[in-house]
Amino acid sequence: MIPDGSGEFTRKMGMLVCKDNLGFGMRSWRYAAIVNDGKVEQWFVEEGFSDNCETDPYGVSSPQNILEKLRSANKTKAA
């Protein structure tokens, strides 16, 4: 997790969206990445990326999903 109170990192990642319809203003769209030695190996972005999206999806970027991907990758490497 990376704290990003000003949204500068999020903006540079192209993931800053307006959520005025939910009363939040400018926020980060939900996403996650698996980063190894500074290199993004996998990218997980919730569907519906847009300003003022009517929904607030959460699943693809969930910790449970990311951990499962890491476990699967470790099993593949061990085989």
MOPAC internal coordinates of N, CA, C and O (Angstrom, degrees):
PM7 1SCF
backbone

  N    0.0000 0     0.00 0     0.00 0    0    0    0
  C    1.4461 1     0.00 0     0.00 0    1    0    0
  C    1.5209 1   109.00 1     0.00 0    2    1    0
  O    1.2310 1   121.73 1   -37.48 1    3    2    1
  N    1.3158 1   114.29 1   142.52 1    3    2    1
  C    1.4607 1   120.24 1  -179.55 1    5    3    2
  C    1.5259 1   108.53 1  -124.74 1    6    5    3
  O    1.2310 1   119.74 1   -60.93 1    7    6    5
  N    1.3443 1   118.10 1   119.07 1    7    6    5
  C    1.4669 1   118.72 1   175.99 1    9    7    6
  C    1.5288 1   109.31 1   -67.42 1   10    9    7
  O    1.2310 1   120.61 1   -42.34 1   11   10    9
  N    1.3202 1   116.44 1   137.66 1   11   10    9
  C    1.4622 1   120.61 1  -175.21 1   13   11   10
  C    1.5232 1   110.00 1  -148.48 1   14   13   11
  O    1.2310 1   120.73 1  -121.35 1   15   14   13
  N    1.3191 1   116.21 1    58.65 1   15   14   13
  C    1.4571 1   121.41 1  -175.11 1   17   15   14
  C    1.5140 1   114.88 1   -55.81 1   18   17   15
  O    1.2310 1   119.69 1   145.40 1   19   18   17
  N    1.3210 1   118.19 1   -34.60 1   19   18   17
  C    1.4630 1   120.63 1  -178.77 1   21   19   18
  C    1.5259 1   112.52 1   -88.44 1   22   21   19
  O    1.2310 1   119.96 1   168.65 1   23   22   21
  N    1.3250 1   117.68 1   -11.35 1   23   22   21
  C    1.4643 1   121.49 1  -179.65 1   25   23   22
  C    1.5156 1   114.23 1    79.82 1   26   25   23
  O    1.2310 1   119.82 1  -172.23 1   27   26   25
  N    1.3349 1   117.94 1     7.77 1   27   26   25
  C    1.4688 1   120.70 1  -176.89 1   29   27   26
  C    1.5337 1   111.34 1   -63.96 1   30   29   27
  O    1.2310 1   119.80 1   131.86 1   31   30   29
  N    1.3186 1   117.99 1   -48.14 1   31   30   29
  C    1.4699 1   120.94 1   178.96 1   33   31   30
  C    1.5296 1   109.90 1   -61.29 1   34   33   31
  O    1.2310 1   120.88 1   133.91 1   35   34   33
  N    1.3308 1   115.92 1   -46.09 1   35   34   33
  C    1.4659 1   121.48 1  -178.91 1   37   35   34
  C    1.5197 1   111.13 1   -60.26 1   38   37   35
  O    1.2310 1   120.16 1   137.21 1   39   38   37
  N    1.3167 1   117.29 1   -42.79 1   39   38   37
  C    1.4645 1   121.21 1   178.03 1   41   39   38
  C    1.5236 1   110.80 1   -61.63 1   42   41   39
  O    1.2310 1   120.61 1   135.63 1   43   42   41
  N    1.3410 1   116.44 1   -44.37 1   43   42   41
  C    1.4656 1   120.28 1  -179.50 1   45   43   42
  C    1.5311 1   112.00 1   -67.55 1   46   45   43
  O    1.2310 1   120.27 1   155.02 1   47   46   45
  N    1.3173 1   117.08 1   -24.98 1   47   46   45
  C    1.4673 1   120.79 1   176.27 1   49   47   46
  C    1.5284 1   111.40 1   -81.86 1   50   49   47
  O    1.2310 1   120.71 1   172.66 1   51   50   49
  N    1.3414 1   116.25 1    -7.34 1   51   50   49
  C    1.4646 1   120.51 1  -178.91 1   53   51   50
  C    1.5092 1   113.29 1    76.62 1   54   53   51
  O    1.2310 1   120.24 1  -156.00 1   55   54   53
  N    1.3331 1   117.15 1    24.00 1   55   54   53
  C    1.4563 1   121.35 1  -174.52 1   57   55   54
  C    1.5401 1   113.52 1  -116.68 1   58   57   55
  O    1.2310 1   119.96 1  -166.69 1   59   58   57
  N    1.3208 1   117.69 1    13.31 1   59   58   57
  C    1.4593 1   121.44 1   179.76 1   61   59   58
  C    1.5274 1   109.52 1   -85.35 1   62   61   59
  O    1.2310 1   120.64 1   -53.40 1   63   62   61
  N    1.3196 1   116.39 1   126.60 1   63   62   61
  C    1.4661 1   121.34 1   179.28 1   65   63   62
  C    1.5232 1   109.94 1  -130.85 1   66   65   63
  O    1.2310 1   121.25 1   -22.58 1   67   66   65
  N    1.3128 1   115.21 1   157.42 1   67   66   65
  C    1.4517 1   122.16 1   175.21 1   69   67   66
  C    1.5218 1   108.43 1   -86.96 1   70   69   67
  O    1.2310 1   120.17 1   -52.41 1   71   70   69
  N    1.3258 1   117.29 1   127.59 1   71   70   69
  C    1.4609 1   121.83 1   177.81 1   73   71   70
  C    1.5298 1   110.21 1  -123.52 1   74   73   71
  O    1.2310 1   121.34 1  -140.06 1   75   74   73
  N    1.3306 1   115.04 1    39.94 1   75   74   73
  C    1.4624 1   120.15 1   178.50 1   77   75   74
  C    1.5232 1   111.77 1   -58.32 1   78   77   75
  O    1.2310 1   120.37 1   146.86 1   79   78   77
  N    1.3297 1   116.89 1   -33.14 1   79   78   77
  C    1.4634 1   120.19 1  -178.84 1   81   79   78
  C    1.5315 1   112.15 1   -64.59 1   82   81   79
  O    1.2310 1   120.22 1   159.29 1   83   82   81
  N    1.3220 1   117.18 1   -20.71 1   83   82   81
  C    1.4656 1   121.68 1   177.64 1   85   83   82
  C    1.5275 1   111.45 1  -104.07 1   86   85   83
  O    1.2310 1   120.61 1  -176.50 1   87   86   85
  N    1.3352 1   116.44 1     3.50 1   87   86   85
  C    1.4566 1   121.18 1   178.61 1   89   87   86
  C    1.5187 1   114.18 1    80.58 1   90   89   87
  O    1.2310 1   120.09 1  -159.11 1   91   90   89
  N    1.3318 1   117.43 1    20.89 1   91   90   89
  C    1.4623 1   120.52 1  -175.81 1   93   91   90
  C    1.5213 1   115.00 1  -107.55 1   94   93   91
  O    1.2310 1   118.67 1   159.41 1   95   94   93
  N    1.3237 1   120.14 1   -20.59 1   95   94   93
  C    1.4613 1   121.17 1  -174.99 1   97   95   94
  C    1.5096 1   110.44 1    76.08 1   98   97   95
  O    1.2310 1   120.30 1    33.85 1   99   98   97
  N    1.3292 1   117.03 1  -146.15 1   99   98   97
  C    1.4659 1   121.87 1  -179.19 1  101   99   98
  C    1.5327 1   109.32 1   -78.69 1  102  101   99
  O    1.2310 1   121.07 1   -55.04 1  103  102  101
  N    1.3238 1   115.56 1   124.96 1  103  102  101
  C    1.4637 1   121.34 1  -177.40 1  105  103  102
  C    1.5251 1   110.09 1  -141.34 1  106  105  103
  O    1.2310 1   121.42 1   -10.38 1  107  106  105
  N    1.3055 1   114.89 1   169.62 1  107  106  105
  C    1.4578 1   120.63 1   174.52 1  109  107  106
  C    1.5224 1   109.54 1   -82.43 1  110  109  107
  O    1.2310 1   121.01 1   -45.30 1  111  110  109
  N    1.3308 1   115.68 1   134.70 1  111  110  109
  C    1.4530 1   119.81 1   168.94 1  113  111  110
  C    1.5249 1   105.96 1   -69.25 1  114  113  111
  O    1.2310 1   120.29 1   -30.05 1  115  114  113
  N    1.3313 1   117.06 1   149.95 1  115  114  113
  C    1.4663 1   119.17 1  -179.06 1  117  115  114
  C    1.5277 1   110.40 1   -73.12 1  118  117  115
  O    1.2310 1   122.02 1   -53.22 1  119  118  117
  N    1.3170 1   113.73 1   126.78 1  119  118  117
  C    1.4566 1   121.08 1   176.60 1  121  119  118
  C    1.5231 1   108.65 1  -157.28 1  122  121  119
  O    1.2310 1   120.97 1   -15.67 1  123  122  121
  N    1.2973 1   115.75 1   164.33 1  123  122  121
  C    1.4639 1   121.36 1   175.92 1  125  123  122
  C    1.5210 1   107.46 1  -146.16 1  126  125  123
  O    1.2310 1   120.93 1   -19.19 1  127  126  125
  N    1.3047 1   115.82 1   160.81 1  127  126  125
  C    1.4623 1   121.03 1   178.07 1  129  127  126
  C    1.5202 1   109.50 1  -143.83 1  130  129  127
  O    1.2310 1   121.50 1   -32.43 1  131  130  129
  N    1.3098 1   114.74 1   147.57 1  131  130  129
  C    1.4572 1   120.47 1   169.21 1  133  131  130
  C    1.5190 1   105.34 1   -99.71 1  134  133  131
  O    1.2310 1   121.08 1   -62.04 1  135  134  133
  N    1.3325 1   115.54 1   117.96 1  135  134  133
  C    1.4552 1   122.18 1  -175.74 1  137  135  134
  C    1.5204 1   108.54 1  -117.44 1  138  137  135
  O    1.2310 1   120.72 1   -50.78 1  139  138  137
  N    1.3118 1   116.22 1   129.22 1  139  138  137
  C    1.4556 1   122.05 1  -179.48 1  141  139  138
  C    1.5287 1   108.15 1  -127.17 1  142  141  139
  O    1.2310 1   120.42 1   -61.49 1  143  142  141
  N    1.3278 1   116.80 1   118.51 1  143  142  141
  C    1.4677 1   122.30 1  -177.99 1  145  143  142
  C    1.5267 1   112.12 1    52.11 1  146  145  143
  O    1.2310 1   120.41 1  -137.65 1  147  146  145
  N    1.3250 1   116.82 1    42.35 1  147  146  145
  C    1.4552 1   122.15 1   176.99 1  149  147  146
  C    1.5182 1   114.62 1    79.08 1  150  149  147
  O    1.2310 1   119.68 1  -176.31 1  151  150  149
  N    1.3268 1   118.21 1     3.69 1  151  150  149
  C    1.4634 1   122.35 1  -178.64 1  153  151  150
  C    1.5300 1   109.61 1  -111.45 1  154  153  151
  O    1.2310 1   120.42 1   -52.65 1  155  154  153
  N    1.3290 1   116.80 1   127.35 1  155  154  153
  C    1.4597 1   120.81 1   178.21 1  157  155  154
  C    1.5262 1   108.40 1   -72.50 1  158  157  155
  O    1.2310 1   121.15 1   -62.91 1  159  158  157
  N    1.3334 1   115.40 1   117.09 1  159  158  157
  C    1.4647 1   120.31 1  -179.79 1  161  159  158
  C    1.5230 1   111.86 1   -94.84 1  162  161  159
  O    1.2310 1   120.30 1   145.19 1  163  162  161
  N    1.3355 1   117.02 1   -34.81 1  163  162  161
  C    1.4591 1   121.11 1   177.51 1  165  163  162
  C    1.5190 1   108.86 1  -143.67 1  166  165  163
  O    1.2310 1   121.16 1   -32.70 1  167  166  165
  N    1.3240 1   115.39 1   147.30 1  167  166  165
  C    1.4617 1   122.88 1  -175.69 1  169  167  166
  C    1.5179 1   107.61 1  -128.56 1  170  169  167
  O    1.2310 1   120.11 1   -48.90 1  171  170  169
  N    1.3330 1   117.39 1   131.10 1  171  170  169
  C    1.4606 1   123.09 1  -177.04 1  173  171  170
  C    1.5261 1   108.73 1  -126.98 1  174  173  171
  O    1.2310 1   120.40 1   -70.82 1  175  174  173
  N    1.3253 1   116.84 1   109.18 1  175  174  173
  C    1.4629 1   122.04 1  -177.32 1  177  175  174
  C    1.5246 1   108.82 1  -118.47 1  178  177  175
  O    1.2310 1   120.94 1   -48.09 1  179  178  177
  N    1.3161 1   115.81 1   131.91 1  179  178  177
  C    1.4615 1   119.98 1   176.86 1  181  179  178
  C    1.5301 1   109.94 1   -65.87 1  182  181  179
  O    1.2310 1   121.04 1   -32.87 1  183  182  181
  N    1.3188 1   115.62 1   147.13 1  183  182  181
  C    1.4694 1   121.14 1   179.14 1  185  183  182
  C    1.5165 1   111.00 1   -67.14 1  186  185  183
  O    1.2310 1   121.31 1   -24.83 1  187  186  185
  N    1.3313 1   115.09 1   155.17 1  187  186  185
  C    1.4552 1   120.91 1   173.44 1  189  187  186
  C    1.5160 1   115.06 1    89.67 1  190  189  187
  O    1.2310 1   119.78 1  -166.17 1  191  190  189
  N    1.3260 1   118.02 1    13.83 1  191  190  189
  C    1.4644 1   121.97 1  -177.65 1  193  191  190
  C    1.5306 1   110.46 1   -48.89 1  194  193  191
  O    1.2310 1   120.69 1   -66.52 1  195  194  193
  N    1.3245 1   116.29 1   113.48 1  195  194  193
  C    1.4616 1   121.33 1   177.79 1  197  195  194
  C    1.5205 1   109.34 1  -172.59 1  198  197  195
  O    1.2310 1   121.34 1   -19.59 1  199  198  197
  N    1.3090 1   115.03 1   160.41 1  199  198  197
  C    1.4665 1   119.87 1   172.20 1  201  199  198
  C    1.5156 1   109.04 1   -67.83 1  202  201  199
  O    1.2310 1   121.04 1   -37.87 1  203  202  201
  N    1.3301 1   115.61 1   142.13 1  203  202  201
  C    1.4598 1   123.23 1   176.49 1  205  203  202
  C    1.5243 1   113.69 1    50.91 1  206  205  203
  O    1.2310 1   121.02 1  -140.60 1  207  206  205
  N    1.3229 1   115.65 1    39.40 1  207  206  205
  C    1.4647 1   121.28 1   176.58 1  209  207  206
  C    1.5336 1   108.44 1   -59.34 1  210  209  207
  O    1.2310 1   120.61 1   -43.11 1  211  210  209
  N    1.3162 1   116.44 1   136.89 1  211  210  209
  C    1.4653 1   120.25 1  -176.99 1  213  211  210
  C    1.5253 1   112.83 1   -71.44 1  214  213  211
  O    1.2310 1   120.34 1   158.26 1  215  214  213
  N    1.3188 1   116.96 1   -21.74 1  215  214  213
  C    1.4621 1   120.69 1   179.01 1  217  215  214
  C    1.5218 1   109.25 1  -111.35 1  218  217  215
  O    1.2310 1   120.92 1    -9.85 1  219  218  217
  N    1.3042 1   115.84 1   170.15 1  219  218  217
  C    1.4626 1   121.71 1   177.94 1  221  219  218
  C    1.5328 1   107.02 1  -132.69 1  222  221  219
  O    1.2310 1   120.40 1  -107.49 1  223  222  221
  N    1.3412 1   116.85 1    72.51 1  223  222  221
  C    1.4679 1   120.70 1  -172.40 1  225  223  222
  C    1.5241 1   113.12 1   -63.73 1  226  225  223
  O    1.2310 1   121.68 1   -31.76 1  227  226  225
  N    1.3214 1   114.39 1   148.24 1  227  226  225
  C    1.4611 1   120.78 1   179.30 1  229  227  226
  C    1.5242 1   108.52 1  -153.63 1  230  229  227
  O    1.2310 1   120.20 1   -65.23 1  231  230  229
  N    1.2953 1   117.23 1   114.77 1  231  230  229
  C    1.4496 1   122.29 1   179.59 1  233  231  230
  C    1.5136 1   111.04 1  -179.11 1  234  233  231
  O    1.2310 1   120.64 1   123.06 1  235  234  233
  N    1.3232 1   116.38 1   -56.94 1  235  234  233
  C    1.4624 1   121.87 1  -178.82 1  237  235  234
  C    1.5326 1   110.73 1   -59.30 1  238  237  235
  O    1.2310 1   120.73 1   141.13 1  239  238  237
  N    1.3258 1   116.20 1   -38.87 1  239  238  237
  C    1.4675 1   120.74 1  -176.81 1  241  239  238
  C    1.5275 1   112.98 1   -95.57 1  242  241  239
  O    1.2310 1   120.00 1  -170.49 1  243  242  241
  N    1.3194 1   117.61 1     9.51 1  243  242  241
  C    1.4707 1   120.54 1  -177.19 1  245  243  242
  C    1.5311 1   111.18 1   -68.73 1  246  245  243
  O    1.2310 1   120.21 1   -29.63 1  247  246  245
  N    1.3104 1   117.20 1   150.37 1  247  246  245
  C    1.4647 1   120.31 1   177.14 1  249  247  246
  C    1.5324 1   112.35 1   -55.71 1  250  249  247
  O    1.2310 1   120.54 1   141.42 1  251  250  249
  N    1.3204 1   116.56 1   -38.58 1  251  250  249
  C    1.4641 1   119.99 1  -179.79 1  253  251  250
  C    1.5311 1   110.87 1   -60.84 1  254  253  251
  O    1.2310 1   120.18 1   136.70 1  255  254  253
  N    1.3269 1   117.26 1   -43.30 1  255  254  253
  C    1.4582 1   121.11 1   179.75 1  257  255  254
  C    1.5274 1   111.14 1   -66.17 1  258  257  255
  O    1.2310 1   120.20 1   137.09 1  259  258  257
  N    1.3172 1   117.23 1   -42.91 1  259  258  257
  C    1.4638 1   121.14 1  -179.15 1  261  259  258
  C    1.5258 1   110.07 1   -65.00 1  262  261  259
  O    1.2310 1   120.20 1   136.04 1  263  262  261
  N    1.3286 1   117.22 1   -43.96 1  263  262  261
  C    1.4697 1   120.25 1   177.96 1  265  263  262
  C    1.5188 1   111.75 1   -61.21 1  266  265  263
  O    1.2310 1   120.04 1   141.20 1  267  266  265
  N    1.3187 1   117.52 1   -38.80 1  267  266  265
  C    1.4589 1   120.93 1   178.00 1  269  267  266
  C    1.5308 1   110.63 1   -63.67 1  270  269  267
  O    1.2310 1   119.98 1   138.61 1  271  270  269
  N    1.3159 1   117.65 1   -41.39 1  271  270  269
  C    1.4712 1   121.53 1   177.39 1  273  271  270
  C    1.5293 1   110.60 1   -62.96 1  274  273  271
  O    1.2310 1   120.44 1   138.86 1  275  274  273
  N    1.3372 1   116.77 1   -41.14 1  275  274  273
  C    1.4656 1   120.13 1   178.75 1  277  275  274
  C    1.5353 1   110.64 1   -66.43 1  278  277  275
  O    1.2310 1   120.13 1   138.45 1  279  278  277
  N    1.3203 1   117.37 1   -41.55 1  279  278  277
  C    1.4693 1   120.94 1   177.56 1  281  279  278
  C    1.5243 1   110.85 1   -62.04 1  282  281  279
  O    1.2310 1   120.63 1   136.18 1  283  282  281
  N    1.3223 1   116.40 1   -43.82 1  283  282  281
  C    1.4734 1   120.65 1   179.30 1  285  283  282
  C    1.5174 1   111.04 1   -62.56 1  286  285  283
  O    1.2310 1   120.54 1   138.31 1  287  286  285
  N    1.3201 1   116.56 1   -41.69 1  287  286  285
  C    1.4603 1   120.57 1   179.38 1  289  287  286
  C    1.5177 1   110.87 1   -64.60 1  290  289  287
  O    1.2310 1   119.98 1   139.93 1  291  290  289
  N    1.3348 1   117.65 1   -40.07 1  291  290  289
  C    1.4634 1   120.90 1   178.21 1  293  291  290
  C    1.5143 1   112.06 1   -65.71 1  294  293  291
  O    1.2310 1   120.07 1   142.12 1  295  294  293
  N    1.3388 1   117.46 1   -37.88 1  295  294  293
  C    1.4578 1   121.46 1   177.70 1  297  295  294
  C    1.5227 1   110.47 1   -64.84 1  298  297  295
  O    1.2310 1   120.42 1   139.92 1  299  298  297
  N    1.3205 1   116.79 1   -40.08 1  299  298  297
  C    1.4661 1   121.53 1   179.19 1  301  299  298
  C    1.5188 1   110.92 1   -65.32 1  302  301  299
  O    1.2310 1   120.10 1   138.68 1  303  302  301
  N    1.3313 1   117.41 1   -41.32 1  303  302  301
  C    1.4625 1   121.69 1   179.48 1  305  303  302
  C    1.5369 1   110.96 1   -67.56 1  306  305  303
  O    1.2310 1   120.41 1   144.96 1  307  306  305
  N    1.3247 1   116.83 1   -35.04 1  307  306  305
  C    1.4638 1   120.66 1  -178.09 1  309  307  306
  C    1.5217 1   112.20 1   -74.63 1  310  309  307
  O    1.2310 1   120.21 1   156.04 1  311  310  309
  N    1.3189 1   117.20 1   -23.96 1  311  310  309
  C    1.4748 1   120.92 1  -176.40 1  313  311  310
  C    1.4928 1   113.66 1   -76.94 1  314  313  311
  O    1.2310 1   120.10 1   180.00 1  315  314  313

